[in-house]
Amino acid sequence: MPISDQTTQQFTIGQCATLACLLESTTPKPGNVHRGADFEDMTFTDFVATAVAIGPVMETASVDRCVGATVLEAVRASGRVTRANTNLGTVLLFAPLAVVSRDTSVVKELPEVLARLSPQDASDVYEAIRLAGASGLGRVSEHDVHGRAPADLLDAMKVASPRDLIARQYVTDFHEVFQVTVPSIVQGLASGWSLPDSIIHTHVRLMARFPDSLIVRKCGEEVGTTASLRARAVLDAGQPGDQAYHTGLEDLDFWLRSDGHRRNPGTTADLIAAGLFVGLREDLIIPPFS
C-alpha cells in the first residue's frame, strides 16, 4: 500500500514517536514485554518511561537534521529514566524518520537523509550504542562498535546488514519498514481487525519471514530459525478470530519465554515501532486506537 504524500499532521513528530512506542509496548506480542508481562531486568514501566523521554528529542530532530545526534540524545534521555536498554533499535530507526521534515513524505525524503550521513553521525551512533549497553553484540573484525567509528556509517551498516535487521534498513531505504511492516498493519486494519490484532499479526509475519536479529545474536542461528518456523506455524493455523491461531500464539509466547528472555524477539518489536511511527506520521493509523 503506497504511503500518502499528503498528511493532515494530526500528531507532531514527537507525539508520533511516543505514541508508536506506547502502542508497540502495550500490545501483547509473543515474547516481548507488555503491560501483562515483565522481564526480571526490564519492565513495562521502563518502556513507558522511555517512550515519553524520547518524544522531545524526536520533536526537534528536523531542526539540526542530524541523525547521529538524535540517536545519541535519545539514548541519553532514556538513560535518565531507566537503566534498561528498552529502545536502542527503535531509536536507530526513528532518528532518520524523524529528521525528515514534518510536511514532507517520509518515503521520498528518507534516501536523501541517509545519503548525507556524516562522520559525526557515525561517531555519535557508535557512542550511543556503547552507552546503551546493547546485549549480544560480541566482537567483529570490521567496524566493531567497541572500536573507533568509521567515517561512513552506511558502510558499517552494510557490513552488519546480513546479521542485523536494523542495520539493513539503513542500506535498503527502510525496505522492511515501508514495504512489509506498514502495509501489513494497514491491511489488518482494512480487514476489520483491531489495531492490537493487526500489530500482533504483523509481528508474527515479520518473525516468520526474517529471523529475529536479537534472538540470533543471543541464541544462535539455529534458535533464530526455529523461532521463525514456529511463527510460520501460527500463521498457517489461521488469523485473528480463529481459535487455532490464538492457541498458536499462546504456544509461541510460551516457547519464546521459556529461556528467560534470551529468545525475546526485540528486533522485530523495533520494526513494529518504526512501522507504527510511519503509520502515525503519514495518517495511515488514526485514533481511536482499539
C-alpha distance (Angstrom), angle and dihedral (degrees) to the residues before:
residue distance angle dihedral
M1 . . .
P2 3.82 . .
I3 3.77 119.3 .
S4 3.78 109.5 -120.4
D5 3.78 123.2 -111.1
Q6 3.80 92.1 -147.1
T7 3.79 126.4 61.5
T8 3.77 133.3 179.2
Q9 3.81 87.9 -142.1
Q10 3.77 92.7 -131.6
F11 3.80 91.6 167.9
T12 3.78 132.7 32.7
I13 3.79 118.5 -118.8
G14 3.80 90.7 -103.5
Q15 3.79 91.4 51.0
C16 3.81 90.8 48.4
A17 3.80 90.1 53.0
T18 3.79 94.9 48.6
L19 3.79 93.9 42.7
A20 3.80 92.0 48.4
C21 3.80 91.0 53.2
L22 3.80 92.3 46.3
L23 3.80 94.2 47.7
E24 3.80 90.7 47.9
S25 3.80 95.5 48.0
T26 3.80 97.3 42.4
T27 3.80 92.7 53.1
P28 3.83 111.6 92.2
K29 3.79 97.3 -124.8
P30 3.82 117.4 173.6
G31 3.78 112.9 -89.4
N32 3.80 98.1 2.1
V33 3.79 134.4 106.8
H34 3.79 111.7 -97.6
R35 3.79 137.8 153.7
G36 3.80 90.6 -73.9
A37 3.82 98.5 42.5
D38 3.81 132.5 45.9
F39 3.80 131.1 -179.1
E40 3.80 119.7 -129.8
D41 3.80 92.0 -108.2
M42 3.80 100.4 26.8
T43 3.79 128.1 47.9
F44 3.77 139.4 -172.1
T45 3.81 87.8 -109.1
D46 3.81 89.0 60.0
F47 3.79 89.9 56.5
V48 3.79 93.0 47.3
A49 3.80 91.9 49.1
T50 3.79 94.2 49.9
A51 3.80 91.5 45.1
V52 3.79 88.2 60.5
A53 3.81 93.9 40.2
I54 3.80 96.5 57.4
G55 3.81 96.0 46.3
P56 3.81 96.7 86.1
V57 3.81 91.1 44.7
M58 3.79 92.4 54.5
E59 3.80 90.3 43.6
T60 3.81 91.8 63.3
A61 3.82 97.0 36.9
S62 3.81 94.5 102.1
V63 3.82 92.1 53.6
D64 3.81 97.4 71.4
R65 3.83 92.1 16.7
C66 3.80 92.7 -144.3
V67 3.80 115.3 142.8
G68 3.80 96.5 -169.0
A69 3.80 95.0 49.3
T70 3.80 89.5 49.7
V71 3.81 92.1 51.7
L72 3.79 92.5 47.5
E73 3.80 95.5 47.0
A74 3.81 91.5 46.5
V75 3.80 90.9 53.0
R76 3.79 90.1 48.1
A77 3.82 91.0 49.1
S78 3.80 90.1 49.7
G79 3.79 90.9 49.5
R80 3.78 90.1 57.1
V81 3.82 91.7 62.6
T82 3.81 103.5 34.7
R83 3.79 141.9 14.5
A84 3.81 91.3 -142.0
N85 3.79 123.2 94.9
T86 3.79 97.3 -126.2
N87 3.77 101.6 152.2
L88 3.81 119.2 19.9
G89 3.79 93.1 119.7
T90 3.78 91.4 44.1
V91 3.80 92.1 49.9
L92 3.81 91.4 48.9
L93 3.80 88.2 55.6
F94 3.79 96.9 40.5
A95 3.80 97.1 50.7
P96 3.83 99.6 68.7
L97 3.81 90.0 40.8
A98 3.81 91.3 50.9
V99 3.80 93.4 48.4
V100 3.81 89.3 62.5
S101 3.81 108.9 97.2
R102 3.81 113.9 -97.6
D103 3.80 92.7 -123.3
T104 3.81 93.9 49.7
S105 3.79 130.0 85.0
V106 3.79 104.9 -102.9
V107 3.79 94.2 -147.4
K108 3.82 90.7 55.6
E109 3.80 99.5 45.8
L110 3.80 100.7 36.4
P111 3.83 95.4 82.5
E112 3.80 89.0 56.0
V113 3.81 91.0 49.9
L114 3.80 91.1 51.8
A115 3.81 92.8 44.4
R116 3.80 92.9 58.1
L117 3.81 97.2 51.0
S118 3.81 108.6 138.3
P119 3.81 136.1 -151.9
Q120 3.82 86.8 -100.4
D121 3.79 89.4 57.3
A122 3.79 89.0 53.9
S123 3.79 92.3 48.5
D124 3.80 92.6 49.4
V125 3.81 93.6 47.0
Y126 3.80 92.0 50.0
E127 3.80 90.4 49.3
A128 3.80 90.2 49.0
I129 3.81 92.6 51.3
R130 3.78 91.3 51.3
L131 3.81 91.9 44.9
A132 3.81 92.2 51.0
G133 3.80 91.0 53.0
A134 3.80 94.1 -136.0
S135 3.79 110.7 -156.6
G136 3.78 128.8 -127.7
L137 3.81 96.6 20.0
G138 3.79 96.7 125.3
R139 3.79 119.9 173.8
V140 3.79 128.5 -52.5
S141 3.78 131.2 -172.4
E142 3.79 97.0 -125.3
H143 3.82 129.3 46.6
D144 3.80 93.1 -8.1
V145 3.81 109.4 -171.1
H146 3.80 89.5 -135.4
G147 3.79 89.9 63.4
R148 3.78 136.5 56.3
A149 3.78 116.1 -45.3
P150 3.81 115.6 -110.4
A151 3.77 122.3 -117.4
D152 3.79 90.7 -119.2
L153 3.81 115.4 51.3
L154 3.80 91.7 -171.8
D155 3.80 89.8 57.6
A156 3.79 89.9 54.8
M157 3.79 90.8 46.7
K158 3.80 90.2 50.3
V159 3.79 91.2 53.9
A160 3.82 90.9 48.7
S161 3.81 96.3 41.6
P162 3.83 97.8 90.9
R163 3.80 89.9 59.6
D164 3.80 102.2 29.3
L165 3.81 127.3 54.9
I166 3.80 92.8 -161.6
A167 3.79 92.1 55.8
R168 3.80 89.4 46.0
Q169 3.81 90.7 61.5
Y170 3.80 90.8 61.2
V171 3.80 93.0 56.7
T172 3.82 98.1 39.3
D173 3.82 98.4 46.6
F174 3.81 88.8 -107.0
H175 3.80 94.3 -58.1
E176 3.81 96.4 167.4
V177 3.80 90.7 48.0
F178 3.81 98.5 46.7
Q179 3.79 100.9 31.0
V180 3.81 102.7 34.3
T181 3.80 114.7 16.6
V182 3.80 102.2 40.9
P183 3.82 96.0 42.2
S184 3.81 91.3 47.7
I185 3.81 93.9 52.6
V186 3.80 92.1 45.1
Q187 3.80 91.7 46.7
G188 3.79 89.8 53.1
L189 3.79 91.2 52.5
A190 3.80 90.7 47.8
S191 3.81 88.4 53.2
G192 3.80 89.7 58.9
W193 3.79 97.1 -103.0
S194 3.78 120.0 140.9
L195 3.79 117.8 -106.5
P196 3.84 91.7 -106.5
D197 3.81 91.1 51.3
S198 3.81 90.3 47.4
I199 3.81 91.3 49.7
I200 3.81 93.9 47.5
H201 3.80 93.1 47.4
T202 3.81 90.6 49.3
H203 3.81 90.2 47.5
V204 3.81 90.6 54.6
R205 3.82 91.7 44.5
L206 3.79 90.4 53.8
M207 3.80 91.7 47.9
A208 3.79 90.8 49.9
R209 3.79 93.3 49.7
F210 3.80 101.7 37.0
P211 3.83 121.9 33.1
D212 3.79 105.5 -124.6
S213 3.81 110.4 -101.7
L214 3.81 94.6 -144.8
I215 3.81 92.6 51.7
V216 3.80 90.8 48.5
R217 3.82 92.3 48.6
K218 3.79 92.8 49.7
C219 3.79 102.0 34.6
G220 3.79 107.8 18.4
E221 3.78 136.2 -108.5
E222 3.81 95.3 -69.9
V223 3.80 92.8 58.8
G224 3.80 90.4 43.4
T225 3.79 90.2 54.0
T226 3.80 91.3 46.7
A227 3.81 89.9 53.0
S228 3.81 89.7 52.4
L229 3.80 92.3 49.5
R230 3.79 91.0 49.8
A231 3.80 90.3 50.4
R232 3.80 90.0 50.2
A233 3.81 89.2 53.2
V234 3.82 89.4 56.5
L235 3.80 91.2 53.3
D236 3.80 91.1 46.9
A237 3.82 89.3 53.7
G238 3.80 93.5 64.0
Q239 3.79 140.5 -90.0
P240 3.81 139.2 -75.3
G241 3.78 108.4 -46.4
D242 3.82 94.9 31.0
Q243 3.80 114.4 110.4
A244 3.80 93.1 -142.4
Y245 3.81 90.3 54.3
H246 3.80 93.3 51.6
T247 3.80 91.5 45.5
G248 3.80 87.8 52.1
L249 3.80 90.5 51.1
E250 3.80 90.3 53.1
D251 3.80 91.3 49.8
L252 3.81 92.0 48.1
D253 3.79 91.4 48.4
F254 3.82 91.3 50.0
W255 3.80 92.3 50.1
L256 3.80 93.7 47.1
R257 3.83 90.7 52.3
S258 3.80 96.5 42.9
D259 3.82 94.5 90.5
G260 3.78 100.4 50.1
H261 3.77 103.1 -94.7
R262 3.81 97.2 -48.7
R263 3.81 88.4 112.6
N264 3.80 93.0 52.0
P265 3.84 107.2 139.8
G266 3.78 91.2 -140.2
T267 3.79 97.6 152.2
T268 3.79 90.3 54.7
A269 3.81 88.3 52.6
D270 3.82 89.0 52.6
L271 3.81 90.5 54.7
I272 3.80 89.4 49.4
A273 3.81 90.7 52.0
A274 3.80 90.9 49.6
G275 3.80 91.1 48.7
L276 3.78 90.6 51.3
F277 3.81 90.7 48.3
V278 3.79 90.9 54.0
G279 3.80 92.3 43.5
L280 3.79 91.6 52.2
R281 3.80 97.4 45.6
E282 3.82 91.4 46.0
D283 3.84 92.8 45.7
L284 3.78 92.8 -119.2
I285 3.80 89.2 123.3
I286 3.78 113.4 44.8
P287 3.80 134.2 173.2
P288 2.94 145.7 -63.6
F289 3.80 90.1 72.2
S290 3.79 106.4 -152.1
